[in-house]
Amino acid sequence: MYKGHRISVVTPCYNEEAGVAIILSDMPACVDEVIVVDNNSTDRTAEVARRLGARVVVEAKQGYGAAYKTGFQHATGDIIVTMDGDGTYPRGFIPLLLDVLLDENLDFITCDRTGHKSRGTGTPLRVFGNWLLGVVQAALFWFYLKDSQSGMWVFRRDILPLLDLTSDGMALSEELKIEAFTRKELKCAEVPIYYRPRVGESKLNLWRDGFQNLAFLFRKKATHLLRGRKPAPAGWRAAPSPAPANPATE
């Protein structure tokens, strides 16, 4: 609980037993629940997560976006914090980001890794790809982010029904930001964070995922132009019910 708000952390994982152990070892006390979405892991990700107190849910459909959407459905907190399961995002920043969200009366925060990376993070190709996708996103949707591909977000759970999230893949990251930042009724900001090297093997295919994310930006723009904005499908909307008294391991 943080200043009267329940806090959920959602983490998608595919073979991240080492990373998830690090994440869960120093989660701030203000976090009420950690939901680890096991996306067909073949290692001990689920076992490690349960042992360290996380609530594990399973998403059989492979994909970053599919896993996140399932996690959002199960989150019961007033505010959702997301981070990858590779240990890169700073858990210690969560209270600071919550302060910014609440003090500034924001609805959505996306975190910027570009200026605060520790040695060993990123490559020139990744940096260029992130920049290029940000420029294209700005040209199509009229807002610019320094880090359009960041996977750490902090947002109020009650905005989820407003967001039309369609991607089951890596493009969910940019789609979530597009949906939030282009809604005039939502107050959004980009906030810098510190970023660490990942733990374990990266699942990212730079060329494939980069081109898919680039193509998705154009499809998303075409969808907006052709059919306008629609709310999220009822099938994955976050449940409005309050947190269970005894969160179960699933």
N, C-alpha and C positions, 0 to 999 in steps of 0.2 A: 504494500500500500504506500502511495506517495501523495501526500497532501490531500487525502481523502479519495484518491483514485486508485482503483485496482490496476495492476500492471501485468500484462502478458508479454512474454518474449516468444516469438515464433522462429524456429530454425529448421530449414529444410536440409536433409542429410542423405547423401548417397556414399556409403563407405567412408564415414568420417569418424571412426571410433577414437582416433587420437585427438582430433580437433574438438569433438563434442566433450571429451573429458576436460579439456582446457577451459572451454566455455563455461561448463557447469561448476568448475572449481572456484571461480571467483565472481560469480553472479552477485550483484548488489542485493542487499537484504530487502530493498524496496520492491523487488520483483516478486509477484504473488504466484505466478505459474510460468514454467518453461515448457513449451510444446515443441517436441522434436518430431518432425514429420519424416518417418523412415520411408525413403523412396526406392524400395527394392534393394536395400544394402545386402551384401553377401558377407560382410564382416560382422563384428560385434557392436556395431553402432547402437542398435536398440537395447541390447543388454547393458552396455555401459551407461546409456542415458537413463534407463530405469533405475539402475543401481545408484546413480548420483541424484535421483530425485525428480527427474523430468517426467512429464506425461508424454508417452509415445503414442502417436497415431500413425496409421499406415496409409500411404497413397500408392496404389499399384500402378497407376498411369505414370510412366517415366517422364520426368521433366521438372525443371525449376519452377515454372509457373503453376503446374498442376499441384506440386507439393505445397507451394505457398498458399494457394487458394483453399486447399484442404486445411491447412493450419489456421487460416483466418476463420474458417467455419467453426473450428473447435475452440478458438480463443474466447475467453469469458471476461477478460479485463476491460476496463473503460478505455485504456490506452494500450495500443499494440506497439511493441518494439521488435524490429526484425534484424536478423544478422545471419550470415552464412555459417555453415557448420565447420569451417576450417580455421577458426581461431583468429581471423584477421581483424575483426572489428573490436573496438575497445569497450568492454563491459563497464569499465569504470566511468565512462562518459554518460551512461544512461541517466543518472540523477541530474547531470548538467543539462542534458537535452530535454528532460522532463521539465526542468525549470524554465527553459526557453519556451517550450510549447505552452506552458501554463501562464507564465508571466506575460508573454506576448499575445496570449489568447489565439494561438495558432491552431489550425486543424491538422496540418501535415508538415513534417520536416523530412527532407532528404539530406543525407550527410555527404560531405565533400571530402574525398581522400587525396585530392590532387596536390596539395601543398604541404602535406604532413606525413609523408611516408617514411618508414624506417628503411634502412639499407636492405636490399634484397627483395623489395616489392616492386612489381611492375617491370615491364620491358619497354624499349622504345616503340615496338609495334603496338603493344597494349595502350600506351599513352596516346599514340597517334590515332588509333582506332576509337578510343574514348572521345578524343577531341572531335574527330570527324563526325561521329554519331551525334555529338552535342550540337555541332554546327548545323547539320541537316535537320535535327529536331527543332532548332531555333527558327530555321527558315520556313519549316512547315507549320509550326504551331505557335510561333511568336513569343517564345520565352526561352531564355538561355540558362543552362546549368553548367557549372564548371565540371561536374562529374555526373553525366547523364546515366552512367551504368552502375552507380553505387547500389549496394544491396542492404544498406542500413537505413531504415526509415522509422520514424516515430509518428504515430497518428492516432486520432480518436477513432475508436471502433465504430462509432455511430455514423461515420462518413462512408462506410463500405457500401451500403445500398445505393449510394450515388454514383459509384464507380463501375463502369462497364469493362470488366477485365476479361479478356478473351484468350490471351496467350497462355499456352501450357509450357512454353519454353523459356529461354533466357530473356526473351523480349518482354516478359512481364515487368521487369525492372523499369524499362523506359515507358511502358504502357501505364503503369501505376502513376508515374510522375505526370505524364500527359493528362491523364484523367483528373488528377488533383489540381495541377497548376492551371488548367484551362477552364476550370469551373469557377465562375465569378463569385459564387457564394462561399467558396472555401478560401481560407487565409493560409498561405503556404510560404515556406522559406527553405533556403539551403544553408546548412550550418557546417563549418569545418570540423573535422575530427582527425585523430591520429590513426595510422593504419600500419599493421604489422605484417610480416611475411606469413604466408599460409603454412599450416601444418598438414602434412600428407600430400598426396598426389593431386594435382589440379585435374578437374574433369572438363575444363574449358578447351574447346577447339577454336583457336583464335580466328582462323579464316572462315570456317563454316559458321560459327556463331556470329561473327562480325557481319558477314553478308546477310545472314538471316535477320539479324536485328535491323540492318539497314533497309532491307526489303519490307520488314514489318512496319517501319515508320511510314512508308508510302502507302501501304495497305490501310493503315490506321487513318491516315489523312483522307484517303478515298472513301473510307467508311463514313467518316464524319461528314463529308461533302454529300454523299449519296443518300444517307438515311438519317443524318442528324445524330443527336446524342440520345442514348437510351440508358435507363438504369440497369443495374446488374441483374442477370438472370436470377430468378428466385432459387434455383437449385443450389447455389453456393453462397447465398447471403449469410452473413454472420448471424448466429442465433441470438435473439434478444434476451434470452434467459440469463439470470445472474449466475455467478460462479457456484458450482456444486460445493456442498459442505466438505466433502471428502473427495478431492479430485482422484479419479481412478486411473490406473495405468491401463492403456488399451493395447 
